[in-house]
Amino acid sequence: MKKALLATAAVTAALTASLAVAPAATAVPASAGRELPRPGHHHGRTAIPFTEATVTAGATTGTYTLAWRAPGVRRVLVKAHGKVVAHGGAEGRAVVTGLPAADRQWFDFTPDRGGSLHLADRLVKLEGAVNFRDAGGYRTATGQWVKMGEVYRSDALDKLTGNDLAKLRRLGVRTVFDLRMDSERAKDPDKVPAGATYTVADVFAGSGSFRTMPRTPDEAVKAMVDAEKAMVSGEGGKKAYGQVFEGVQRDRDRALLFHCTAGKDRTGWAGAALLTALGVPRQTVMADYLASNDYRRAANDAILSHLPAGQAAVYKPMLDVRPEYLNSGYAEVEAAYGTFDRYLGDGLGIDARELKQLKKDLLVG
């Protein structure tokens, strides 16, 4: 399994560039970006009217699809590099082309009333990793948004190139948590940005997870479900995720990164737990968790294509992320702790004061 999970391949671009613009929004050519009248300035904490807002990079460099929904507003301006690149009404979609290459292309979504959003494509494209992405950019049940550019999640870092490491340094990655087992770390040691603090947070330390290879697809599914439970209630899992949460809460010089081998299971629970703690709805958390299937599709398909059919059938459940895997983690939280807040407090050592501070640091609106 480890051998399978350590294989990497380039992510196939999921979107193709389109020059069409939805009637509800207008894209402004990047080369002719212009300033439009600035909406009223808002002081202090301001409610954010957006219920949806996304940035998706296209297959062509410099091309991005922007989409938003902000009920009740009359006008939305979207800026990049300080210039308006799209505008529209309460609901809009626009394709912007011709933007210069950047480590991450940021966009400011500004409504005519209420707070704005600072967003980028969730995926950070690297040469040596396929599942490196931002943990933020999601709306909570109370209407706040998780900041982007603060916390990242990834698959293995051992194949990062010099260009990758330079990019992560420019993105401000200063803290790295390695969730892998000792055998994984010994075989494929991390490459981290210069100056970053590296911490081992072995989720499966002391557990029996993945010590033997499943023999059937059903055994593989059970192994994944059981592993998710071990992440929640195993001593290694509690210690490791406690370290991650403490690091996120303590590190005022973010960005912070946590990762495992495929960036989907151990990393998946870290991301799900963080988003749940911040108040992101379960449905949204599940969608973020399942996104690893898309980001890792090319890599996983490459692995399975080189295996005999019977072996591929056993490996596939371990390469996937599935709703029943994440749901088994939530079920274990309920069985062992009763509530998620008690899991945070009793399991991970994050008390109410620390959770409040975490929300203050990572949420806007």
TAHUPE-V245526 format. One record per residue. D_LAST is the distance of its C-alpha to the last C-alpha in Angstrom with 1 decimal. Layout:
D_LAST
D_LAST
This chain:
42.7
41.6
43.6
41.9
38.4
39.2
40.2
37.8
37.9
35.9
33.2
34.5
32.1
30.8
30.2
32.6
31.9
32.2
32.7
31.9
28.9
27.6
28.4
24.9
24.0
26.0
26.2
27.4
29.9
28.5
31.7
31.3
27.6
27.2
24.8
23.8
22.8
19.5
17.1
16.2
14.3
11.3
11.5
9.4
6.0
5.4
4.8
5.3
9.0
10.1
11.8
13.7
14.0
16.6
18.9
22.4
25.2
28.6
32.0
32.8
31.4
29.1
28.3
24.8
23.7
20.4
19.1
16.3
15.8
13.7
15.6
16.4
15.9
19.1
18.6
16.7
17.9
17.8
19.1
20.8
22.6
21.4
23.2
22.3
23.5
22.5
21.5
21.5
20.4
17.9
19.3
20.9
22.5
24.2
26.3
26.3
29.4
31.0
28.2
29.7
29.8
27.1
26.2
22.8
22.0
18.4
17.0
14.3
13.3
12.8
13.1
15.2
12.6
8.8
6.6
8.5
9.0
11.7
14.0
17.6
20.1
19.7
23.4
24.7
28.3
30.9
34.7
35.1
32.4
31.2
28.2
26.1
22.5
18.9
17.4
13.8
12.4
12.0
9.8
10.0
11.9
9.3
7.2
4.8
6.5
9.2
10.0
13.4
16.3
16.0
18.0
20.9
23.4
26.9
30.5
33.4
33.4
37.2
37.7
35.2
37.0
37.1
34.9
32.4
32.4
32.1
29.1
27.3
28.2
26.7
23.5
23.5
24.5
25.8
26.0
27.7
28.4
31.4
31.5
35.0
38.4
40.9
43.1
40.3
39.5
43.2
43.9
40.9
39.4
36.0
35.6
32.7
31.5
33.5
32.2
30.0
30.4
31.9
31.8
33.7
31.9
34.5
33.2
36.7
38.6
41.4
40.8
43.1
40.6
42.0
45.2
47.2
46.9
46.5
49.6
48.3
45.0
44.7
45.0
42.4
39.9
40.8
40.4
36.8
36.0
37.7
36.0
32.6
33.8
35.1
31.8
30.4
33.4
35.6
35.9
35.2
32.0
30.7
31.6
30.2
26.8
26.7
27.3
24.6
21.9
23.4
23.3
19.6
18.9
21.5
21.3
19.3
21.0
19.6
20.2
21.8
23.9
25.5
28.3
31.5
34.2
32.8
29.1
29.0
30.2
29.7
26.8
25.7
25.5
23.7
20.9
21.0
21.0
18.0
15.9
17.3
16.6
12.8
13.0
13.6
16.3
19.8
20.7
18.1
19.3
22.8
22.3
21.1
24.1
26.5
25.5
27.9
30.7
29.8
29.3
32.5
34.6
36.9
37.4
38.1
40.4
42.3
42.9
44.1
46.3
48.4
49.0
51.8
50.5
50.9
49.1
46.3
45.9
45.4
43.0
40.7
39.0
38.3
36.9
34.6
31.4
31.8
29.8
32.5
31.9
28.3
29.0
31.8
29.4
27.3
30.6
31.8
28.8
29.6
33.3
33.1
30.3
29.5
25.7
23.2
22.1
25.8
26.2
23.5
25.3
28.9
29.0
26.7
26.7
23.0
22.8
20.2
19.5
19.1
16.8
14.5
14.7
14.2
10.8
9.9
11.4
10.4
6.8
3.8
0.0
